[in-house]
Amino acid sequence: PEQKDFWSKIAAEEIKHASWIFKLRSQAEEGSLYFKEGRFKTEAIKTSLEYIKNQNNRSKK
């Protein structure tokens, strides 16, 4: 109960993040999503994806 506000705020932020991801996915599927080439480093993206996969696997245990 004492951290209710904190966790409510975190949950609301995650819902907003999920909304952004769904919008990006829709734009990517439509072919209307463009990024400046070289804006994101390939290795950084790979590292982030690997971390997410590991966290997802850990959450299933």
Phi and psi in degrees as GROMACS dihedral restraints (atoms count N, CA, C in turn):
[ dihedral_restraints ]
;  ai    aj    ak    al  type     phi  dphi    fc
    3     4     5     6     1   -70.4    20    10
    4     5     6     7     1   -20.2    20    10
    6     7     8     9     1  -109.0    20    10
    7     8     9    10     1    17.1    20    10
    9    10    11    12     1   -57.3    20    10
   10    11    12    13     1   -46.1    20    10
   12    13    14    15     1   -61.6    20    10
   13    14    15    16     1   -42.6    20    10
   15    16    17    18     1   -58.7    20    10
   16    17    18    19     1   -51.7    20    10
   18    19    20    21     1   -69.9    20    10
   19    20    21    22     1   -31.8    20    10
   21    22    23    24     1   -64.7    20    10
   22    23    24    25     1   -40.9    20    10
   24    25    26    27     1   -65.1    20    10
   25    26    27    28     1   -44.5    20    10
   27    28    29    30     1   -60.5    20    10
   28    29    30    31     1   -44.4    20    10
   30    31    32    33     1   -62.2    20    10
   31    32    33    34     1   -42.7    20    10
   33    34    35    36     1   -63.6    20    10
   34    35    36    37     1   -40.1    20    10
   36    37    38    39     1   -63.7    20    10
   37    38    39    40     1   -40.6    20    10
   39    40    41    42     1   -67.3    20    10
   40    41    42    43     1   -35.7    20    10
   42    43    44    45     1   -63.6    20    10
   43    44    45    46     1   -40.8    20    10
   45    46    47    48     1   -64.5    20    10
   46    47    48    49     1   -43.1    20    10
   48    49    50    51     1   -61.1    20    10
   49    50    51    52     1   -42.9    20    10
   51    52    53    54     1   -61.6    20    10
   52    53    54    55     1   -39.4    20    10
   54    55    56    57     1   -60.7    20    10
   55    56    57    58     1   -43.9    20    10
   57    58    59    60     1   -61.3    20    10
   58    59    60    61     1   -42.0    20    10
   60    61    62    63     1   -64.4    20    10
   61    62    63    64     1   -42.9    20    10
   63    64    65    66     1   -62.3    20    10
   64    65    66    67     1   -39.3    20    10
   66    67    68    69     1   -64.9    20    10
   67    68    69    70     1   -43.8    20    10
   69    70    71    72     1   -61.8    20    10
   70    71    72    73     1   -41.7    20    10
   72    73    74    75     1   -62.2    20    10
   73    74    75    76     1   -44.7    20    10
   75    76    77    78     1   -60.1    20    10
   76    77    78    79     1   -44.6    20    10
   78    79    80    81     1   -63.9    20    10
   79    80    81    82     1   -38.9    20    10
   81    82    83    84     1   -64.8    20    10
   82    83    84    85     1   -42.4    20    10
   84    85    86    87     1   -66.1    20    10
   85    86    87    88     1   -33.3    20    10
   87    88    89    90     1   -77.1    20    10
   88    89    90    91     1   -18.2    20    10
   90    91    92    93     1    83.4    20    10
   91    92    93    94     1    17.4    20    10
   93    94    95    96     1  -106.4    20    10
   94    95    96    97     1    13.7    20    10
   96    97    98    99     1  -106.0    20    10
   97    98    99   100     1   124.2    20    10
   99   100   101   102     1  -132.0    20    10
  100   101   102   103     1   139.2    20    10
  102   103   104   105     1  -122.2    20    10
  103   104   105   106     1   144.9    20    10
  105   106   107   108     1   -63.8    20    10
  106   107   108   109     1   124.7    20    10
  108   109   110   111     1   -58.9    20    10
  109   110   111   112     1   134.1    20    10
  111   112   113   114     1    86.2    20    10
  112   113   114   115     1    -3.1    20    10
  114   115   116   117     1   -66.0    20    10
  115   116   117   118     1   -37.9    20    10
  117   118   119   120     1  -112.9    20    10
  118   119   120   121     1   133.1    20    10
  120   121   122   123     1   -78.1    20    10
  121   122   123   124     1   130.2    20    10
  123   124   125   126     1   -55.8    20    10
  124   125   126   127     1   -43.5    20    10
  126   127   128   129     1   -64.2    20    10
  127   128   129   130     1   -37.4    20    10
  129   130   131   132     1   -65.2    20    10
  130   131   132   133     1   -40.1    20    10
  132   133   134   135     1   -65.6    20    10
  133   134   135   136     1   -44.4    20    10
  135   136   137   138     1   -60.6    20    10
  136   137   138   139     1   -43.0    20    10
  138   139   140   141     1   -62.7    20    10
  139   140   141   142     1   -43.6    20    10
  141   142   143   144     1   -63.4    20    10
  142   143   144   145     1   -44.5    20    10
  144   145   146   147     1   -63.5    20    10
  145   146   147   148     1   -40.3    20    10
  147   148   149   150     1   -64.0    20    10
  148   149   150   151     1   -42.0    20    10
  150   151   152   153     1   -61.2    20    10
  151   152   153   154     1   -45.5    20    10
  153   154   155   156     1   -62.1    20    10
  154   155   156   157     1   -43.7    20    10
  156   157   158   159     1   -60.4    20    10
  157   158   159   160     1   -44.3    20    10
  159   160   161   162     1   -63.4    20    10
  160   161   162   163     1   -42.9    20    10
  162   163   164   165     1   -64.8    20    10
  163   164   165   166     1   -39.5    20    10
  165   166   167   168     1   -62.6    20    10
  166   167   168   169     1   -45.4    20    10
  168   169   170   171     1   -62.6    20    10
  169   170   171   172     1   -41.0    20    10
  171   172   173   174     1   -63.4    20    10
  172   173   174   175     1   -36.2    20    10
  174   175   176   177     1   -69.6    20    10
  175   176   177   178     1   -20.7    20    10
  177   178   179   180     1   -84.1    20    10
  178   179   180   181     1   -11.1    20    10
